Amino acid sequence: MSRAKSRQNVEVCGDCGALDATWASVNKGILLCTQCCSIHRSLGRHISHVKSLLKSTWHPNQLNMVCTLNNNGANNIWEHALLENGSKLMKKKPNAKDPLSIKQEYIKAKHLHCAFAFRENYGDGLLSVENELGKQLHASVRTPNLETSFRLLALGADPNYFHDEKGSTPLHVATKSDQKLQVELLLVYGADPTCPDSQGKTAVDYAKQHLNNDLASRLIESQYEVTDIFSYYLALKKPDHSTGVHFYIPQTGFKSNGTSLSKLQKLNNHVFEELAMDVYDEVDRRETEAIWLSCADTTDLNDVPFLPVDNTLSTTRNQGRQKLARFSTPELKSLVYDILIDTQRRQMTADKGSMLQLRDVSVVDDDPLYDSVASDEDYAVVPDEEQKLEITNKESISLNNVSKTNQILEQLTKQLKNSDSTIMDLRAEVMKLRQCVRTLQNENFELKTRLSQSKLYSKVNGDSGFDSLEHISENQNSECESLPNGRVTEDVDMRQNRKNQRPSSMYETREGIGKVPYWHAMKNQLKQNEQIRPTTQSLYSSPHDRQTVLQCTEQITRTIQQLCKSIQEPDKEECVASAEKVKYSIVKLASHLPKETEAERVKLMLEVASRLQPECSALQMSEKKGDVKALDSHFSNIRDLAFHLAKFTKDIVTKYSSNQ
């Protein structure tokens, strides 16, 4: 989502009229302020699906659809009774300054019970009403009149209604008419892109037929929305559907649980789909919670600790959905990984079954072979001759079996000999590889010895930014300089002369050069300190260490908020410095985390944080050049990176706060 578009479409809250509406309800078609959004989140995703206009990931068509509905008065459908009965009932609608309890009562009546929504009176039965609404929706989606289709869906029209005379669904009609916003609205309300029409074609087929590649890609993505979200939750990566690859399962960092996977494989498809949807809702709740906690104006509002109750589901399933909140982040990711594996297996099995069914249908011929008639010679054999023929046939069959057994034994013997020769060759290769490893170890030792004796700077040896020992020593020296006894370090003279030195990269400032001339000695000293530090079985040796980690995570959160504020200023002069502070906070946190359990998480956080500074520098260059397109791209990238760092930080806080 571009920054300019988000600012343009932010108007007022649809429930209380507040001016700062930074959230949106996708299925309600309205914008929300932070307080009203907290109430919508407590209702559940099945009632109101909320997303942040500034920090959530949006498809451009979906964002355009929500803004179009909001600008065209979609809120009037939900407040029809208030507008129709005059100004006396308008007092029921709260103002922006009303307390949260009054807003909660109004929002529940408006969105949960639909007390003020528009309702038409039909004299016929329910079936005729559904048919009438479905026919109207079928005719409306071919036009750009989005609010009419939204009103029909709010009244209860079926997005998958199959028109008997036309032989198609509303999604087929919207795709043929190239109405992208109508397609997005139908997908939000549950339209099935895999449903065929009377000719056996899906909406994707019609999009490809009209050479509408963007719409075809969007429809294909909607088919794999659940698995794409799971892949992005595990590895921050989605499959490229344009190449025909529809599943992405991370190859490193996760291991399948045999017991859990065997239980998943025993479930039938219906129960497995329900479990996948419940886990999808939990993943969406946690991601929205991470965005919610990263906002500064949400600290005083209540969180949503588990999935709200859905009255359309059974009590047992609602209890199971709420128990998903007890899963820690590694446990939930392990479950998501197993669901991805079993989903791919079920999809491959279904594809093979359909191919076999088509092949069997093409081969099977139910017509009897009346042309093959027995000759008279077949009936001229006497019973004695028939017995002889049976004996000879049995003997020939036994001889054939013996010959086949001998052939099989010969083949097995040849295979054993070939495998023995292959094993010998592999052993020889292993010996060669071991010799190469020894040689490389000796060379590596010699290189380390030479480097330890040289007086090279950290920037020349490839250590830069927050990953280098130079930056760690700088912060240690800065902390020593700020001691109350006023002690001055030996690096003061070096700071005075650093301005004459040239930076080694375009992202390096002159203030960061020449601070630590002997970084190898410092690295050896850090290694000795790590060896001297005692290792324990517990996560931390004392509560003081846990408190240090929590302070580091709090510092990361503050620096991320400063970064988000700095990139929104017109000049954007401090965004690079804010990115450096974020990475320094992560490096400081990494020094206090146990390597044996948090190495993978720290590696991911450092990889994400290392991308902030180049993006901020590129953002400054785009601002100076006036390149709006590049400015929006870099702004979106920085926002996504900050969101993932906030999510990782929240996971660490959740994990280690429970150990206190």
Buried (B, 14 or more C-beta within 10 A) or exposed (E): BBBEBBEEBBEBBBBBBBEEBBBBBBBBBBBBBBBBBBBBBBBBBBBBBBBBBBBBBBBBBBBBBBBBBBEBEBBBBBBBBBBEEEEEBEEBBBEBEEEBEEBBEBBBEBBBEBBBBBEEEEEEEEEEBBBBBBBBBBBBBBBEBBBBBBBBBBBEBBBBBBBEEBEBBBBBBBBBBBBBBBBBBBBBBEBBBEBBBEEEBBBBBBBBEBEBEEBBBBBBBBBBEBBBBBBBBBBBEBBEBEEEEBBBBBEEEBEEBEEBBEEBEEBEEEEBBBBBEBBBBBBBBBBBBBBBBBBEEBEEBEEBEEBBBBEEBEEEBBEBBBEBBEBEBEEBBBBBBBBBBBBBEBBEEEEEEEEEEEEEEEEEEEEEEEEEEEEEEEEEEEEEEEEEEEEEEEEEEEEEEEEEEEEEEEEEEEEEEEEEEEEEEEEEEEEEEEEEEEEEEEEEEEEEEEEEEEEEBBBEBEBBBBBBBBBBBBEEBEEEEEEEEEEEEEBEEBEEEBEEBEBBEEBBEEEBBBBBBBBBEBBEEBEEEEEEEEEEEEBBEEEEBBEBBBEBBEBBBEBBBBBBEBBBEEEBEBBBBBBBBBBBBBBBBBEBBBEEEBEEBBEBBBEBBBBBBBBBBBBBEBBEEEBEEBBBBBBBBBBBBBBBBBBBBBBBBEBBEEEE
